[in-house]
Amino acid sequence: MVEVFPFRERSSKVRQVSYVTGDVTPDGRELLLNVETERDGRIELAFPTVDLQHLLTLLLVLGGKAAVKGRFAAFSETY
C-alpha cells in the first residue's frame, strides 16, 4: 500500500523525479519502472501487474487533487 503524506511532512530523502521509463517482464507478471533523479541517478521499481489498477487509481486521484489546487500543467509527451 502506498502512503500519501503532506508536502510539509516529507522526508529530506524524497527526491525530484526527472524522467521515467518502463517495460514489462517477459512473462507479463510485473511492470518495471526506471525512475531517474538528478541527485541519486536511477531507481528501479517493479510492480506486480495485478496492482496496476491500484497504482493507476492513485495517480489519477493525486493528479486530480493537483489540478484542483492549480498545480497541474498538462503537456504532451512522446511514448
PDB file of N, CA, C and O in Angstrom:
ATOM      1  N   MET A   1       0.835  -1.178   0.000  1.00  0.00           N
ATOM      2  CA  MET A   1       0.000   0.000   0.000  1.00  0.00           C
ATOM      3  C   MET A   1       0.884   1.246   0.000  1.00  0.00           C
ATOM      4  O   MET A   1       1.893   1.299   0.703  1.00  0.00           O
ATOM      5  N   VAL A   2       0.506   2.225  -0.776  1.00  0.00           N
ATOM      6  CA  VAL A   2       1.264   3.467  -0.874  1.00  0.00           C
ATOM      7  C   VAL A   2       0.717   4.462   0.133  1.00  0.00           C
ATOM      8  O   VAL A   2      -0.493   4.677   0.206  1.00  0.00           O
ATOM      9  N   GLU A   3       1.596   5.064   0.902  1.00  0.00           N
ATOM     10  CA  GLU A   3       1.184   6.064   1.879  1.00  0.00           C
ATOM     11  C   GLU A   3       1.408   7.451   1.304  1.00  0.00           C
ATOM     12  O   GLU A   3       2.496   7.763   0.821  1.00  0.00           O
ATOM     13  N   VAL A   4       0.393   8.267   1.358  1.00  0.00           N
ATOM     14  CA  VAL A   4       0.491   9.639   0.873  1.00  0.00           C
ATOM     15  C   VAL A   4       0.574  10.547   2.081  1.00  0.00           C
ATOM     16  O   VAL A   4      -0.213  10.419   3.019  1.00  0.00           O
ATOM     17  N   PHE A   5       1.526  11.464   2.059  1.00  0.00           N
ATOM     18  CA  PHE A   5       1.699  12.350   3.203  1.00  0.00           C
ATOM     19  C   PHE A   5       1.830  13.782   2.729  1.00  0.00           C
ATOM     20  O   PHE A   5       2.259  14.030   1.602  1.00  0.00           O
ATOM     21  N   PRO A   6       1.464  14.725   3.581  1.00  0.00           N
ATOM     22  CA  PRO A   6       1.520  16.142   3.197  1.00  0.00           C
ATOM     23  C   PRO A   6       2.927  16.581   2.816  1.00  0.00           C
ATOM     24  O   PRO A   6       3.916  16.085   3.356  1.00  0.00           O
ATOM     25  N   PHE A   7       2.999  17.515   1.884  1.00  0.00           N
ATOM     26  CA  PHE A   7       4.279  18.038   1.398  1.00  0.00           C
ATOM     27  C   PHE A   7       5.151  18.533   2.551  1.00  0.00           C
ATOM     28  O   PHE A   7       6.354  18.272   2.570  1.00  0.00           O
ATOM     29  N   ARG A   8       4.570  19.230   3.491  1.00  0.00           N
ATOM     30  CA  ARG A   8       5.371  19.822   4.572  1.00  0.00           C
ATOM     31  C   ARG A   8       5.992  18.774   5.497  1.00  0.00           C
ATOM     32  O   ARG A   8       6.927  19.075   6.240  1.00  0.00           O
ATOM     33  N   GLU A   9       5.471  17.538   5.452  1.00  0.00           N
ATOM     34  CA  GLU A   9       5.991  16.492   6.315  1.00  0.00           C
ATOM     35  C   GLU A   9       6.887  15.510   5.571  1.00  0.00           C
ATOM     36  O   GLU A   9       7.254  14.473   6.125  1.00  0.00           O
ATOM     37  N   ARG A  10       7.248  15.819   4.324  1.00  0.00           N
ATOM     38  CA  ARG A  10       8.071  14.901   3.547  1.00  0.00           C
ATOM     39  C   ARG A  10       9.454  14.757   4.156  1.00  0.00           C
ATOM     40  O   ARG A  10      10.008  15.697   4.725  1.00  0.00           O
ATOM     41  N   SER A  11       9.982  13.589   4.026  1.00  0.00           N
ATOM     42  CA  SER A  11      11.337  13.307   4.461  1.00  0.00           C
ATOM     43  C   SER A  11      12.325  14.060   3.573  1.00  0.00           C
ATOM     44  O   SER A  11      12.031  14.334   2.409  1.00  0.00           O
ATOM     45  N   SER A  12      13.473  14.387   4.109  1.00  0.00           N
ATOM     46  CA  SER A  12      14.504  15.045   3.307  1.00  0.00           C
ATOM     47  C   SER A  12      15.080  14.092   2.260  1.00  0.00           C
ATOM     48  O   SER A  12      15.817  14.531   1.378  1.00  0.00           O
ATOM     49  N   LYS A  13      14.761  12.802   2.339  1.00  0.00           N
ATOM     50  CA  LYS A  13      15.250  11.815   1.380  1.00  0.00           C
ATOM     51  C   LYS A  13      14.403  11.763   0.109  1.00  0.00           C
ATOM     52  O   LYS A  13      14.790  11.096  -0.850  1.00  0.00           O
ATOM     53  N   VAL A  14      13.276  12.438   0.075  1.00  0.00           N
ATOM     54  CA  VAL A  14      12.433  12.453  -1.114  1.00  0.00           C
ATOM     55  C   VAL A  14      13.135  13.275  -2.194  1.00  0.00           C
ATOM     56  O   VAL A  14      13.564  14.401  -1.944  1.00  0.00           O
ATOM     57  N   ARG A  15      13.250  12.706  -3.397  1.00  0.00           N
ATOM     58  CA  ARG A  15      13.954  13.361  -4.499  1.00  0.00           C
ATOM     59  C   ARG A  15      12.998  13.674  -5.634  1.00  0.00           C
ATOM     60  O   ARG A  15      12.011  12.967  -5.838  1.00  0.00           O
ATOM     61  N   GLN A  16      13.288  14.727  -6.366  1.00  0.00           N
ATOM     62  CA  GLN A  16      12.513  15.128  -7.536  1.00  0.00           C
ATOM     63  C   GLN A  16      12.812  14.173  -8.684  1.00  0.00           C
ATOM     64  O   GLN A  16      13.976  13.916  -8.988  1.00  0.00           O
ATOM     65  N   VAL A  17      11.779  13.648  -9.319  1.00  0.00           N
ATOM     66  CA  VAL A  17      11.933  12.754 -10.458  1.00  0.00           C
ATOM     67  C   VAL A  17      12.118  13.579 -11.716  1.00  0.00           C
ATOM     68  O   VAL A  17      11.386  14.542 -11.948  1.00  0.00           O
ATOM     69  N   SER A  18      13.105  13.201 -12.535  1.00  0.00           N
ATOM     70  CA  SER A  18      13.338  13.942 -13.765  1.00  0.00           C
ATOM     71  C   SER A  18      12.904  13.171 -15.010  1.00  0.00           C
ATOM     72  O   SER A  18      12.658  13.780 -16.051  1.00  0.00           O
ATOM     73  N   TYR A  19      12.805  11.847 -14.925  1.00  0.00           N
ATOM     74  CA  TYR A  19      12.452  11.053 -16.097  1.00  0.00           C
ATOM     75  C   TYR A  19      12.017   9.666 -15.656  1.00  0.00           C
ATOM     76  O   TYR A  19      12.561   9.122 -14.696  1.00  0.00           O
ATOM     77  N   VAL A  20      11.040   9.087 -16.351  1.00  0.00           N
ATOM     78  CA  VAL A  20      10.569   7.734 -16.043  1.00  0.00           C
ATOM     79  C   VAL A  20      10.418   6.950 -17.334  1.00  0.00           C
ATOM     80  O   VAL A  20       9.818   7.433 -18.294  1.00  0.00           O
ATOM     81  N   THR A  21      10.963   5.737 -17.358  1.00  0.00           N
ATOM     82  CA  THR A  21      10.759   4.810 -18.466  1.00  0.00           C
ATOM     83  C   THR A  21      10.261   3.494 -17.875  1.00  0.00           C
ATOM     84  O   THR A  21      10.310   3.297 -16.661  1.00  0.00           O
ATOM     85  N   GLY A  22       9.793   2.611 -18.718  1.00  0.00           N
ATOM     86  CA  GLY A  22       9.291   1.354 -18.186  1.00  0.00           C
ATOM     87  C   GLY A  22       9.234   0.252 -19.211  1.00  0.00           C
ATOM     88  O   GLY A  22       9.449   0.466 -20.405  1.00  0.00           O
ATOM     89  N   ASP A  23       8.937  -0.940 -18.712  1.00  0.00           N
ATOM     90  CA  ASP A  23       8.824  -2.122 -19.545  1.00  0.00           C
ATOM     91  C   ASP A  23       7.991  -3.152 -18.791  1.00  0.00           C
ATOM     92  O   ASP A  23       7.558  -2.909 -17.665  1.00  0.00           O
ATOM     93  N   VAL A  24       7.776  -4.280 -19.408  1.00  0.00           N
ATOM     94  CA  VAL A  24       7.030  -5.386 -18.814  1.00  0.00           C
ATOM     95  C   VAL A  24       7.938  -6.611 -18.845  1.00  0.00           C
ATOM     96  O   VAL A  24       8.663  -6.822 -19.818  1.00  0.00           O
ATOM     97  N   THR A  25       7.902  -7.416 -17.789  1.00  0.00           N
ATOM     98  CA  THR A  25       8.714  -8.638 -17.773  1.00  0.00           C
ATOM     99  C   THR A  25       8.224  -9.578 -18.880  1.00  0.00           C
ATOM    100  O   THR A  25       7.066  -9.500 -19.292  1.00  0.00           O
ATOM    101  N   PRO A  26       9.103 -10.465 -19.362  1.00  0.00           N
ATOM    102  CA  PRO A  26       8.715 -11.390 -20.442  1.00  0.00           C
ATOM    103  C   PRO A  26       7.461 -12.220 -20.131  1.00  0.00           C
ATOM    104  O   PRO A  26       6.695 -12.545 -21.039  1.00  0.00           O
ATOM    105  N   ASP A  27       7.253 -12.556 -18.878  1.00  0.00           N
ATOM    106  CA  ASP A  27       6.070 -13.352 -18.529  1.00  0.00           C
ATOM    107  C   ASP A  27       4.838 -12.490 -18.268  1.00  0.00           C
ATOM    108  O   ASP A  27       3.754 -13.021 -18.027  1.00  0.00           O
ATOM    109  N   GLY A  28       4.995 -11.146 -18.313  1.00  0.00           N
ATOM    110  CA  GLY A  28       3.875 -10.243 -18.138  1.00  0.00           C
ATOM    111  C   GLY A  28       3.377 -10.100 -16.710  1.00  0.00           C
ATOM    112  O   GLY A  28       2.312  -9.525 -16.483  1.00  0.00           O
ATOM    113  N   ARG A  29       4.118 -10.606 -15.758  1.00  0.00           N
ATOM    114  CA  ARG A  29       3.662 -10.563 -14.366  1.00  0.00           C
ATOM    115  C   ARG A  29       4.052  -9.301 -13.616  1.00  0.00           C
ATOM    116  O   ARG A  29       3.481  -9.002 -12.567  1.00  0.00           O
ATOM    117  N   GLU A  30       5.027  -8.551 -14.146  1.00  0.00           N
ATOM    118  CA  GLU A  30       5.469  -7.339 -13.452  1.00  0.00           C
ATOM    119  C   GLU A  30       5.673  -6.189 -14.429  1.00  0.00           C
ATOM    120  O   GLU A  30       6.046  -6.383 -15.586  1.00  0.00           O
ATOM    121  N   LEU A  31       5.416  -4.991 -13.928  1.00  0.00           N
ATOM    122  CA  LEU A  31       5.735  -3.763 -14.643  1.00  0.00           C
ATOM    123  C   LEU A  31       7.039  -3.251 -14.062  1.00  0.00           C
ATOM    124  O   LEU A  31       7.187  -3.175 -12.842  1.00  0.00           O
ATOM    125  N   LEU A  32       7.971  -2.905 -14.909  1.00  0.00           N
ATOM    126  CA  LEU A  32       9.268  -2.412 -14.467  1.00  0.00           C
ATOM    127  C   LEU A  32       9.363  -0.926 -14.774  1.00  0.00           C
ATOM    128  O   LEU A  32       9.151  -0.513 -15.914  1.00  0.00           O
ATOM    129  N   LEU A  33       9.680  -0.124 -13.772  1.00  0.00           N
ATOM    130  CA  LEU A  33       9.837   1.312 -13.956  1.00  0.00           C
ATOM    131  C   LEU A  33      11.265   1.705 -13.613  1.00  0.00           C
ATOM    132  O   LEU A  33      11.807   1.278 -12.594  1.00  0.00           O
ATOM    133  N   ASN A  34      11.865   2.514 -14.460  1.00  0.00           N
ATOM    134  CA  ASN A  34      13.166   3.110 -14.184  1.00  0.00           C
ATOM    135  C   ASN A  34      12.914   4.586 -13.916  1.00  0.00           C
ATOM    136  O   ASN A  34      12.570   5.341 -14.825  1.00  0.00           O
ATOM    137  N   VAL A  35      13.084   4.984 -12.688  1.00  0.00           N
ATOM    138  CA  VAL A  35      12.835   6.361 -12.273  1.00  0.00           C
ATOM    139  C   VAL A  35      14.187   7.052 -12.137  1.00  0.00           C
ATOM    140  O   VAL A  35      15.039   6.622 -11.361  1.00  0.00           O
ATOM    141  N   GLU A  36      14.372   8.117 -12.892  1.00  0.00           N
ATOM    142  CA  GLU A  36      15.635   8.850 -12.865  1.00  0.00           C
ATOM    143  C   GLU A  36      15.506  10.101 -11.994  1.00  0.00           C
ATOM    144  O   GLU A  36      14.541  10.857 -12.105  1.00  0.00           O
ATOM    145  N   THR A  37      16.487  10.298 -11.137  1.00  0.00           N
ATOM    146  CA  THR A  37      16.571  11.530 -10.359  1.00  0.00           C
ATOM    147  C   THR A  37      17.937  12.138 -10.626  1.00  0.00           C
ATOM    148  O   THR A  37      18.911  11.420 -10.851  1.00  0.00           O
ATOM    149  N   GLU A  38      18.004  13.449 -10.600  1.00  0.00           N
ATOM    150  CA  GLU A  38      19.289  14.101 -10.853  1.00  0.00           C
ATOM    151  C   GLU A  38      20.287  13.801  -9.745  1.00  0.00           C
ATOM    152  O   GLU A  38      21.478  13.632 -10.007  1.00  0.00           O
ATOM    153  N   ARG A  39      19.819  13.736  -8.536  1.00  0.00           N
ATOM    154  CA  ARG A  39      20.728  13.577  -7.409  1.00  0.00           C
ATOM    155  C   ARG A  39      21.161  12.131  -7.163  1.00  0.00           C
ATOM    156  O   ARG A  39      22.327  11.871  -6.865  1.00  0.00           O
ATOM    157  N   ASP A  40      20.217  11.186  -7.289  1.00  0.00           N
ATOM    158  CA  ASP A  40      20.510   9.792  -6.947  1.00  0.00           C
ATOM    159  C   ASP A  40      20.602   8.856  -8.138  1.00  0.00           C
ATOM    160  O   ASP A  40      20.822   7.659  -7.956  1.00  0.00           O
ATOM    161  N   GLY A  41      20.439   9.366  -9.350  1.00  0.00           N
ATOM    162  CA  GLY A  41      20.503   8.509 -10.521  1.00  0.00           C
ATOM    163  C   GLY A  41      19.263   7.650 -10.666  1.00  0.00           C
ATOM    164  O   GLY A  41      18.160   8.072 -10.319  1.00  0.00           O
ATOM    165  N   ARG A  42      19.449   6.433 -11.182  1.00  0.00           N
ATOM    166  CA  ARG A  42      18.322   5.559 -11.485  1.00  0.00           C
ATOM    167  C   ARG A  42      17.881   4.750 -10.267  1.00  0.00           C
ATOM    168  O   ARG A  42      18.694   4.236  -9.499  1.00  0.00           O
ATOM    169  N   ILE A  43      16.572   4.662 -10.127  1.00  0.00           N
ATOM    170  CA  ILE A  43      15.942   3.817  -9.120  1.00  0.00           C
ATOM    171  C   ILE A  43      15.043   2.864  -9.886  1.00  0.00           C
ATOM    172  O   ILE A  43      14.179   3.307 -10.642  1.00  0.00           O
ATOM    173  N   GLU A  44      15.230   1.566  -9.704  1.00  0.00           N
ATOM    174  CA  GLU A  44      14.430   0.579 -10.409  1.00  0.00           C
ATOM    175  C   GLU A  44      13.315   0.077  -9.504  1.00  0.00           C
ATOM    176  O   GLU A  44      13.547  -0.288  -8.351  1.00  0.00           O
ATOM    177  N   LEU A  45      12.093   0.065 -10.050  1.00  0.00           N
ATOM    178  CA  LEU A  45      10.923  -0.382  -9.298  1.00  0.00           C
ATOM    179  C   LEU A  45      10.207  -1.466 -10.095  1.00  0.00           C
ATOM    180  O   LEU A  45      10.188  -1.430 -11.325  1.00  0.00           O
ATOM    181  N   ALA A  46       9.621  -2.425  -9.393  1.00  0.00           N
ATOM    182  CA  ALA A  46       8.821  -3.470 -10.036  1.00  0.00           C
ATOM    183  C   ALA A  46       7.479  -3.545  -9.328  1.00  0.00           C
ATOM    184  O   ALA A  46       7.412  -3.597  -8.100  1.00  0.00           O
ATOM    185  N   PHE A  47       6.398  -3.550 -10.127  1.00  0.00           N
ATOM    186  CA  PHE A  47       5.038  -3.660  -9.598  1.00  0.00           C
ATOM    187  C   PHE A  47       4.386  -4.890 -10.209  1.00  0.00           C
ATOM    188  O   PHE A  47       4.445  -5.070 -11.425  1.00  0.00           O
ATOM    189  N   PRO A  48       3.773  -5.732  -9.407  1.00  0.00           N
ATOM    190  CA  PRO A  48       3.005  -6.838  -9.989  1.00  0.00           C
ATOM    191  C   PRO A  48       1.880  -6.261 -10.855  1.00  0.00           C
ATOM    192  O   PRO A  48       1.239  -5.286 -10.463  1.00  0.00           O
ATOM    193  N   THR A  49       1.639  -6.847 -12.013  1.00  0.00           N
ATOM    194  CA  THR A  49       0.603  -6.316 -12.894  1.00  0.00           C
ATOM    195  C   THR A  49      -0.771  -6.327 -12.233  1.00  0.00           C
ATOM    196  O   THR A  49      -1.635  -5.533 -12.603  1.00  0.00           O
ATOM    197  N   VAL A  50      -0.986  -7.202 -11.273  1.00  0.00           N
ATOM    198  CA  VAL A  50      -2.279  -7.216 -10.575  1.00  0.00           C
ATOM    199  C   VAL A  50      -2.480  -5.937  -9.770  1.00  0.00           C
ATOM    200  O   VAL A  50      -3.615  -5.609  -9.423  1.00  0.00           O
ATOM    201  N   ASP A  51      -1.410  -5.208  -9.463  1.00  0.00           N
ATOM    202  CA  ASP A  51      -1.513  -3.954  -8.717  1.00  0.00           C
ATOM    203  C   ASP A  51      -1.619  -2.729  -9.617  1.00  0.00           C
ATOM    204  O   ASP A  51      -1.685  -1.604  -9.121  1.00  0.00           O
ATOM    205  N   LEU A  52      -1.636  -2.933 -10.930  1.00  0.00           N
ATOM    206  CA  LEU A  52      -1.704  -1.808 -11.862  1.00  0.00           C
ATOM    207  C   LEU A  52      -2.940  -0.945 -11.615  1.00  0.00           C
ATOM    208  O   LEU A  52      -2.855   0.283 -11.649  1.00  0.00           O
ATOM    209  N   GLN A  53      -4.073  -1.572 -11.371  1.00  0.00           N
ATOM    210  CA  GLN A  53      -5.299  -0.810 -11.132  1.00  0.00           C
ATOM    211  C   GLN A  53      -5.137   0.114  -9.928  1.00  0.00           C
ATOM    212  O   GLN A  53      -5.578   1.263  -9.966  1.00  0.00           O
ATOM    213  N   HIS A  54      -4.514  -0.369  -8.871  1.00  0.00           N
ATOM    214  CA  HIS A  54      -4.329   0.445  -7.666  1.00  0.00           C
ATOM    215  C   HIS A  54      -3.358   1.592  -7.909  1.00  0.00           C
ATOM    216  O   HIS A  54      -3.587   2.712  -7.453  1.00  0.00           O
ATOM    217  N   LEU A  55      -2.278   1.315  -8.626  1.00  0.00           N
ATOM    218  CA  LEU A  55      -1.302   2.359  -8.945  1.00  0.00           C
ATOM    219  C   LEU A  55      -1.923   3.426  -9.842  1.00  0.00           C
ATOM    220  O   LEU A  55      -1.747   4.621  -9.605  1.00  0.00           O
ATOM    221  N   LEU A  56      -2.637   3.002 -10.854  1.00  0.00           N
ATOM    222  CA  LEU A  56      -3.270   3.947 -11.761  1.00  0.00           C
ATOM    223  C   LEU A  56      -4.313   4.797 -11.038  1.00  0.00           C
ATOM    224  O   LEU A  56      -4.387   6.008 -11.248  1.00  0.00           O
ATOM    225  N   THR A  57      -5.113   4.164 -10.191  1.00  0.00           N
ATOM    226  CA  THR A  57      -6.117   4.900  -9.419  1.00  0.00           C
ATOM    227  C   THR A  57      -5.451   5.945  -8.533  1.00  0.00           C
ATOM    228  O   THR A  57      -5.923   7.079  -8.457  1.00  0.00           O
ATOM    229  N   LEU A  58      -4.362   5.580  -7.862  1.00  0.00           N
ATOM    230  CA  LEU A  58      -3.648   6.528  -7.004  1.00  0.00           C
ATOM    231  C   LEU A  58      -3.135   7.714  -7.812  1.00  0.00           C
ATOM    232  O   LEU A  58      -3.273   8.860  -7.386  1.00  0.00           O
ATOM    233  N   LEU A  59      -2.541   7.447  -8.982  1.00  0.00           N
ATOM    234  CA  LEU A  59      -2.029   8.534  -9.816  1.00  0.00           C
ATOM    235  C   LEU A  59      -3.150   9.444 -10.312  1.00  0.00           C
ATOM    236  O   LEU A  59      -2.984  10.663 -10.357  1.00  0.00           O
ATOM    237  N   LEU A  60      -4.282   8.865 -10.681  1.00  0.00           N
ATOM    238  CA  LEU A  60      -5.414   9.685 -11.128  1.00  0.00           C
ATOM    239  C   LEU A  60      -5.968  10.545  -9.994  1.00  0.00           C
ATOM    240  O   LEU A  60      -6.285  11.716 -10.201  1.00  0.00           O
ATOM    241  N   VAL A  61      -6.084   9.973  -8.811  1.00  0.00           N
ATOM    242  CA  VAL A  61      -6.584  10.729  -7.655  1.00  0.00           C
ATOM    243  C   VAL A  61      -5.628  11.877  -7.336  1.00  0.00           C
ATOM    244  O   VAL A  61      -6.064  13.009  -7.127  1.00  0.00           O
ATOM    245  N   LEU A  62      -4.329  11.589  -7.299  1.00  0.00           N
ATOM    246  CA  LEU A  62      -3.344  12.631  -6.990  1.00  0.00           C
ATOM    247  C   LEU A  62      -3.289  13.692  -8.087  1.00  0.00           C
ATOM    248  O   LEU A  62      -3.133  14.877  -7.796  1.00  0.00           O
ATOM    249  N   GLY A  63      -3.417  13.270  -9.352  1.00  0.00           N
ATOM    250  CA  GLY A  63      -3.448  14.233 -10.450  1.00  0.00           C
ATOM    251  C   GLY A  63      -4.656  15.151 -10.353  1.00  0.00           C
ATOM    252  O   GLY A  63      -4.549  16.352 -10.601  1.00  0.00           O
ATOM    253  N   GLY A  64      -5.801  14.593  -9.995  1.00  0.00           N
ATOM    254  CA  GLY A  64      -6.996  15.399  -9.808  1.00  0.00           C
ATOM    255  C   GLY A  64      -6.852  16.365  -8.651  1.00  0.00           C
ATOM    256  O   GLY A  64      -7.280  17.516  -8.731  1.00  0.00           O
ATOM    257  N   LYS A  65      -6.251  15.894  -7.587  1.00  0.00           N
ATOM    258  CA  LYS A  65      -6.022  16.755  -6.422  1.00  0.00           C
ATOM    259  C   LYS A  65      -5.087  17.907  -6.793  1.00  0.00           C
ATOM    260  O   LYS A  65      -5.306  19.043  -6.372  1.00  0.00           O
ATOM    261  N   ALA A  66      -4.053  17.620  -7.572  1.00  0.00           N
ATOM    262  CA  ALA A  66      -3.128  18.663  -8.014  1.00  0.00           C
ATOM    263  C   ALA A  66      -3.827  19.661  -8.926  1.00  0.00           C
ATOM    264  O   ALA A  66      -3.573  20.862  -8.836  1.00  0.00           O
ATOM    265  N   ALA A  67      -4.711  19.175  -9.810  1.00  0.00           N
ATOM    266  CA  ALA A  67      -5.435  20.065 -10.717  1.00  0.00           C
ATOM    267  C   ALA A  67      -6.340  21.008  -9.944  1.00  0.00           C
ATOM    268  O   ALA A  67      -6.438  22.190 -10.272  1.00  0.00           O
ATOM    269  N   VAL A  68      -7.000  20.490  -8.921  1.00  0.00           N
ATOM    270  CA  VAL A  68      -7.887  21.319  -8.105  1.00  0.00           C
ATOM    271  C   VAL A  68      -7.100  22.414  -7.394  1.00  0.00           C
ATOM    272  O   VAL A  68      -7.594  23.527  -7.215  1.00  0.00           O
ATOM    273  N   LYS A  69      -5.882  22.095  -6.993  1.00  0.00           N
ATOM    274  CA  LYS A  69      -5.047  23.078  -6.296  1.00  0.00           C
ATOM    275  C   LYS A  69      -4.302  23.986  -7.270  1.00  0.00           C
ATOM    276  O   LYS A  69      -3.529  24.845  -6.847  1.00  0.00           O
ATOM    277  N   GLY A  70      -4.531  23.802  -8.573  1.00  0.00           N
ATOM    278  CA  GLY A  70      -3.915  24.679  -9.569  1.00  0.00           C
ATOM    279  C   GLY A  70      -2.458  24.409  -9.833  1.00  0.00           C
ATOM    280  O   GLY A  70      -1.747  25.298 -10.300  1.00  0.00           O
ATOM    281  N   ARG A  71      -1.993  23.222  -9.553  1.00  0.00           N
ATOM    282  CA  ARG A  71      -0.571  22.912  -9.734  1.00  0.00           C
ATOM    283  C   ARG A  71      -0.335  21.923 -10.871  1.00  0.00           C
ATOM    284  O   ARG A  71       0.761  21.378 -11.006  1.00  0.00           O
ATOM    285  N   PHE A  72      -1.340  21.696 -11.672  1.00  0.00           N
ATOM    286  CA  PHE A  72      -1.229  20.716 -12.736  1.00  0.00           C
ATOM    287  C   PHE A  72      -0.998  21.425 -14.054  1.00  0.00           C
ATOM    288  O   PHE A  72      -1.799  22.269 -14.456  1.00  0.00           O
ATOM    289  N   ALA A  73       0.085  21.092 -14.729  1.00  0.00           N
ATOM    290  CA  ALA A  73       0.366  21.676 -16.040  1.00  0.00           C
ATOM    291  C   ALA A  73       0.443  20.537 -17.049  1.00  0.00           C
ATOM    292  O   ALA A  73       1.399  19.762 -17.038  1.00  0.00           O
ATOM    293  N   ALA A  74      -0.543  20.433 -17.907  1.00  0.00           N
ATOM    294  CA  ALA A  74      -0.568  19.365 -18.900  1.00  0.00           C
ATOM    295  C   ALA A  74       0.370  19.700 -20.054  1.00  0.00           C
ATOM    296  O   ALA A  74       0.471  20.857 -20.462  1.00  0.00           O
ATOM    297  N   PHE A  75       1.046  18.702 -20.571  1.00  0.00           N
ATOM    298  CA  PHE A  75       1.889  18.861 -21.740  1.00  0.00           C
ATOM    299  C   PHE A  75       1.935  17.534 -22.468  1.00  0.00           C
ATOM    300  O   PHE A  75       1.679  16.486 -21.877  1.00  0.00           O
ATOM    301  N   SER A  76       2.260  17.575 -23.744  1.00  0.00           N
ATOM    302  CA  SER A  76       2.300  16.326 -24.490  1.00  0.00           C
ATOM    303  C   SER A  76       3.632  15.629 -24.244  1.00  0.00           C
ATOM    304  O   SER A  76       4.661  16.267 -24.022  1.00  0.00           O
ATOM    305  N   GLU A  77       3.581  14.321 -24.291  1.00  0.00           N
ATOM    306  CA  GLU A  77       4.762  13.517 -24.024  1.00  0.00           C
ATOM    307  C   GLU A  77       4.863  12.466 -25.134  1.00  0.00           C
ATOM    308  O   GLU A  77       3.844  11.949 -25.592  1.00  0.00           O
ATOM    309  N   THR A  78       6.055  12.159 -25.556  1.00  0.00           N
ATOM    310  CA  THR A  78       6.280  11.125 -26.562  1.00  0.00           C
ATOM    311  C   THR A  78       6.506   9.800 -25.868  1.00  0.00           C
ATOM    312  O   THR A  78       7.309   9.710 -24.940  1.00  0.00           O
ATOM    313  N   TYR A  79       5.812   8.781 -26.306  1.00  0.00           N
ATOM    314  CA  TYR A  79       5.960   7.445 -25.712  1.00  0.00           C
ATOM    315  C   TYR A  79       6.676   6.535 -26.659  1.00  0.00           C
ATOM    316  O   TYR A  79       6.899   5.366 -26.343  1.00  0.00           O
TER     317      TYR A  79
END
